[in-house]
Amino acid sequence: MNGKIIRIISNLYTVKIDDMLYGCRARGIFRQRGITPLVGDNVVIDSDNNLIVKILPRKNELKRPVIANVDNAIIVASVKKPNLDLLLLDKLIALVTYNDIEPIIVFTKLDLLTAEEKIEIDNLRSYYESIGYSVFYNNETARIIKCIKDKIVVLAGQSGAGKSTLINRLTSKYNIETREISEALGRGKHTTRHTELYDIDNALVADTPGFSSLDLSMIDKEELKDVFIEFRKYTCKYRDCLHNREDDCKVKKEVEKKEILLSRYSNYLKILEEIK
């Protein structure tokens, strides 16, 4: 029987087949071959013995959060408590784009903003939309649900950004635990301890353990410029231009003309330096 892994706790894999759930173990041969079943994997199970006997080919996988076969990544970005981290946002966008996953940006906690701060976020939203990304505020639940229909979706973002709260907004079925951020640390407390796919109006949405740092070392420095999608439409003097110290760089000129958002370009340079 073919199904999909929707939850992993310890060594127990919950496999969904139609509307039935099966608690399975993995065959020992996977461990011998260094293969680890992941949430999102399409698998073949022996339902008589509750065993996963085969893992079908993956179209993609993420290392952190650990999940496979993802269509969209909802990047949940808190604008306050914790404050908006544009470097983390652009790192997440770069990571999921590199893995052929379409990012969706959702800004949360807008009720904590002043009117002036809200205008800044509106302008930021307009820019990300202008370069081709879907961007929502977390109260636009109907539009978010429509955007992710029939997709496998992972939620990513720093601890306390509101990932679990967003799932609770999208559906009342699960009532996932949420907690306030730590005032002393200025960041969120982990409420999600495992990765799980939740069925929300024909979308499978993964709430994942929170994290605030990313390893992008698998991306070559020559590839990084391509995952910053607004850079792609400019042809520079040199084919291998990294948009850094080269002369006659079209991207740098567009930054000076404010056609490319300065924070995006600055974050690109920071990530480029990390990779190098």
C-alpha positions in Angstrom: 0.0 0.0 0.0 1.3 3.5 -0.9 1.1 6.3 1.5 2.8 9.4 2.8 4.7 9.9 6.1 3.0 12.8 7.9 4.7 12.5 11.3 7.8 11.1 12.9 8.2 10.8 16.7 11.3 8.8 17.8 11.3 5.7 15.6 7.6 5.7 14.9 6.4 6.8 11.5 2.8 7.8 10.9 1.8 7.0 7.4 -1.4 8.5 5.8 -3.2 6.4 3.2 -6.4 8.0 2.1 -8.2 8.8 5.4 -6.4 6.1 7.4 -3.3 6.5 9.6 -0.8 3.7 10.2 1.9 3.7 12.8 4.9 2.0 11.2 8.5 1.2 11.8 11.2 1.3 9.1 12.9 -1.8 7.8 16.4 -2.2 9.3 17.9 -2.2 5.8 17.3 1.5 5.5 19.6 2.1 8.5 22.2 -0.2 7.1 22.2 1.8 3.9 22.3 5.1 5.7 18.8 6.1 4.5 16.4 8.0 6.8 12.7 8.2 6.1 11.5 11.8 6.2 8.2 13.6 6.8 6.8 14.1 3.3 8.2 10.9 1.9 6.0 8.8 -0.3 6.4 5.2 0.9 5.2 1.6 0.4 4.2 -0.1 3.6 3.4 -3.7 4.6 0.2 -3.0 6.5 0.0 -6.4 8.0 3.3 -5.9 9.8 3.2 -2.1 10.0 6.5 -1.8 8.2 7.8 0.8 5.7 9.3 -1.4 3.0 10.2 1.2 0.3 10.8 4.9 0.0 9.8 6.3 -3.4 12.1 8.9 -5.2 12.0 12.4 -3.7 11.7 15.5 -5.8 13.6 17.5 -3.1 14.5 17.5 0.5 15.5 20.1 3.2 18.0 19.4 5.9 16.7 21.9 8.4 13.8 21.5 8.8 14.1 17.9 7.7 11.3 17.3 5.2 10.9 15.9 1.6 8.8 16.6 -1.5 7.9 20.2 -0.6 5.9 22.4 -3.1 5.9 25.6 -1.1 7.6 27.1 1.9 5.7 29.6 4.0 8.3 31.8 5.5 6.8 33.3 8.6 8.4 36.6 9.5 7.5 38.4 12.7 7.6 42.2 12.4 7.9 42.6 16.2 8.6 40.5 19.3 10.8 39.1 17.8 11.8 42.0 15.5 11.9 41.5 11.8 15.1 39.8 10.7 15.6 40.6 7.0 18.8 38.6 6.8 17.1 35.5 8.0 14.2 36.1 5.6 16.5 36.4 2.6 18.5 33.4 3.7 15.3 31.3 3.9 14.2 32.6 0.5 17.6 31.7 -1.0 17.6 28.2 0.6 14.1 27.2 -0.6 14.6 28.7 -4.0 17.8 26.7 -4.4 15.8 23.6 -3.6 13.2 24.4 -6.3 10.6 25.2 -3.6 8.4 28.2 -4.2 8.5 30.6 -1.2 5.5 32.4 0.3 6.1 35.2 2.8 3.7 35.7 5.6 4.3 38.7 8.0 2.9 38.3 11.5 2.2 40.4 14.6 1.3 43.5 12.6 -1.0 44.6 15.4 2.1 45.5 17.4 3.3 48.1 14.9 2.8 51.9 14.9 1.2 53.5 11.9 4.6 54.6 10.6 6.1 51.1 11.1 3.2 49.6 9.2 3.9 51.8 6.2 7.5 50.4 6.2 6.2 46.9 6.2 3.6 47.7 3.4 6.5 49.0 1.3 8.6 45.9 2.0 5.7 43.7 1.0 5.2 45.7 -2.3 8.9 45.1 -3.2 8.8 41.4 -2.6 5.6 41.1 -4.6 7.1 43.2 -7.4 9.9 40.7 -7.9 7.5 37.7 -8.1 6.8 36.4 -4.6 3.5 35.7 -2.9 3.3 37.9 0.2 0.5 37.9 2.8 -0.3 39.3 6.3 -1.3 36.5 8.7 -4.9 37.7 8.9 -5.4 37.0 5.1 -6.3 33.4 5.8 -8.6 32.8 2.9 -6.0 34.0 0.4 -3.3 31.9 2.0 -5.5 28.8 1.9 -6.2 29.4 -1.8 -2.5 29.8 -2.5 -1.5 26.4 -0.9 -4.4 24.3 -2.0 -3.3 20.7 -3.0 0.3 21.5 -2.0 2.8 20.1 0.5 3.9 23.1 2.5 6.5 23.7 5.1 6.5 26.6 7.6 9.8 28.1 8.3 11.0 31.0 10.4 12.6 31.9 13.7 11.2 30.7 17.0 8.3 32.8 18.2 7.5 34.2 14.8 4.0 32.7 14.9 4.2 29.5 12.8 2.0 27.4 15.1 -0.3 30.4 15.6 -0.7 30.7 11.8 -1.8 27.0 11.5 -4.3 27.7 14.3 -5.6 30.7 12.2 -5.9 28.5 9.1 -7.8 25.8 10.8 -9.4 25.1 14.2 -8.9 21.3 13.9 -5.6 21.1 15.8 -5.3 23.8 18.4 -1.5 23.6 18.4 0.3 24.8 21.5 1.7 28.3 21.3 3.7 30.3 23.9 4.8 33.9 24.3 8.4 34.9 23.5 10.9 35.1 26.2 11.3 38.7 27.3 14.8 38.0 28.8 16.1 36.4 25.6 14.1 38.4 23.1 13.3 35.4 21.1 10.7 32.6 20.9 10.5 29.5 23.0 10.3 26.2 21.1 6.7 24.9 21.1 7.0 22.5 18.2 9.2 19.5 19.0 8.8 17.4 15.9 7.9 17.9 12.3 4.3 17.0 11.3 2.1 17.5 8.3 -1.4 18.9 9.1 -4.3 18.5 6.6 -5.7 22.0 6.0 -8.3 22.2 3.3 -6.6 19.8 1.0 -3.1 21.1 1.7 -0.6 19.3 3.9 1.2 21.9 6.0 4.2 21.1 8.1 4.8 22.9 11.4 8.5 22.5 12.2 10.8 23.1 15.2 11.8 26.7 15.2 15.3 27.8 14.3 17.2 31.0 13.8 20.3 30.1 11.8 20.9 28.4 8.5 23.7 26.7 6.7 23.8 27.7 3.0 27.2 26.2 2.4 25.7 23.8 -0.2 25.1 26.8 -2.5 28.1 27.7 -4.7 29.0 31.4 -4.8 28.2 31.4 -8.5 24.8 30.0 -7.9 23.8 32.4 -5.1 23.2 35.3 -7.5 20.6 33.2 -9.4 18.5 32.5 -6.2 18.2 36.3 -5.8 15.7 36.3 -8.6 15.6 40.1 -9.2 19.3 39.9 -10.2 18.5 37.6 -13.1 17.2 40.2 -15.5 20.4 42.2 -15.6 23.3 41.5 -17.9 26.6 42.6 -16.5 29.9 43.3 -18.3 31.3 39.9 -17.1 29.4 36.7 -17.4 30.7 35.4 -14.1 30.0 38.7 -12.3 29.2 38.2 -8.6 27.8 41.7 -8.2 30.4 42.5 -5.6 33.7 44.3 -6.6 33.4 44.0 -10.4 33.2 47.2 -12.5 30.3 48.0 -14.7 27.9 45.8 -12.7 24.3 46.3 -13.7 23.0 45.0 -10.4 25.0 47.5 -8.3 23.8 50.3 -10.6 20.2 49.2 -10.0 20.8 49.3 -6.2 22.1 52.8 -6.6 18.9 53.7 -8.6 16.8 52.1 -5.8 15.3 49.6 -8.2 16.8 46.8 -6.1 16.1 47.0 -2.4 19.3 47.9 -0.5 18.6 45.4 2.3 18.3 42.6 -0.3 21.6 43.5 -1.9 23.3 43.9 1.5 22.0 40.5 2.6 23.2 39.0 -0.6 26.8 40.3 0.1 26.6 38.9 3.7 25.5 35.5 2.5 28.1 35.6 -0.3 30.8 36.3 2.3 29.6 33.4 4.4 29.7 31.0 1.5 33.2 32.1 0.4 
